[in-house]
Amino acid sequence: MTLLARLEALESKVNKNSYNSSKPPSTDGLAKKTSSLRESSGKPPGGQAGHKGSTLKQAMQPTEHIDYPLPGQCERCHHELPLHDALVGERRQVVDVPVAAFDVVEQRTLSLRCQCGQLHTSAVPASVTEPA
């Protein structure tokens, strides 16, 4: 092995780190990682002042209501609370995306033997058996 080939092999081994090889980050040592080459815009991170945000609007007719119960009596004076006068204080809506479901339609033919011995069998319509 020549000295130049050996030097090249050793340099390539030294230049490897967790970013350009399969080495774990713990083997990188204390060397400082290079920072991004992008220049800062000077703006703070996140939404900027004056930007009109958008959010998911609440549904006017939710499919289900869950009311969390109030205590039956006051925590301070222990008088019974008139629960029928309670007002809605906060509304939160959780939108669940339903799991895709498939309708499986089983199509069956029927057969019946008459008392005279004749066998009657229904048939699948041609519109069902022919490809669209």
N, C-alpha and C positions, 0 to 999 in steps of 0.2 A: 504494500500500500504506500503510495507516495505521500509526502508530507502535505502537499496541497489538498489531496483528497481527504486526508485525515483531518486537516484544519477545517475544511468545508463541512464535514460530517459533525464535528464538534460544535461549530458555530450554529448550524441548523438546530442542533439539540438544545443549545442555550437559548436560542431565540423563540422556542416554543413556549406557549402559555395556555391558559384555559380558553382563550379566545380563538386561537388558530390551531388547536389540536384537541385531542380527547382528554387532556390532563384535567384533573379536578382543580377548582379555584384555590383550594388550600395549598397547592404547590406553587402558586404565583409568587409567594414571598411578600415582602413589604414594598415592592416597587410600585410607584404611583401609576395608576392607569391613565391612559391618554384621555383627554376630555374631548367633547364634541367639537367639530370644526365649524358648526353653525354659529353665526353671529347672533347675539342677543338683540331682540327687538326693543328692549327697554320697557316693555309692558309687563305688568304683573301676571302671574299664571292664573288661569281660570277665566270666567266670563268677564268681559270688560264693562265698565260703567256705562249705562245708557243702552246696553244691549237688551232688546226685548226678548225674553226667554219664551219658551213654549213648553207646555206640559200636557199630559194626558188629562182630558176633561172628565169630570165625574159623570156617570150615567144618571139620567133623570129617573129611570125605572130599573133599579137593580133587581136581579133575579131572587135575591134573598136578603133578609135583614137579620142581623144578630144584635140584640140589645143587651148590653152588659148590665146586670142588676145593681141597683143601689142598695145600701144597707136599709134595714127596716126601721131603724131608729137613729136619731141624731147622735153623733159620736161625743158631743160636748154635754148636751142637757138630757139625753136619753129619751126625748119625746118621740112618739111614733111619727114617721114621715108620711105625708100624703103622696104616695107614689103615683097616683093617677094624674097628678099635676106636673109630673116631670117633663122637662123640655130636653130636646136633643142638644147636647153641648158640642160635640165634635163628630164629624163624619169622616170616615176613612173607607176607601173602597179598594178591594183587592181584585184584580182581574186575573182569572185563571183561564188559561188556554186549554180547551178540552183535548183529550187524547183522541187521535183520529180513530174513528170506528167505521167498520164496514158492515153493510147489510149483506148477509149471505142468504140467498134465496134458493131453496132446494126445489127443483122441479121434478115431479114424480108422475109416472103413468100408473093408472089403476087397471086391475084386471078382475073380472068377475065371471064365474061360471053359472050359467042359467040352469034351472032344474031339468031342462031338456038335454043338457050336456054341452050346449054351445058356449064357447069361451069368448068373452067380450073384453077387448083391451083398448084403452084410450091411447091416443097418439100425441106426441109433442107437436105443436103447430109449426109449420114451415118457417114462420117469421122468427121463431126462437132458435131453430137449428141452423138457419142460414147465416153466414157471417155478414155483418153490416157493411 
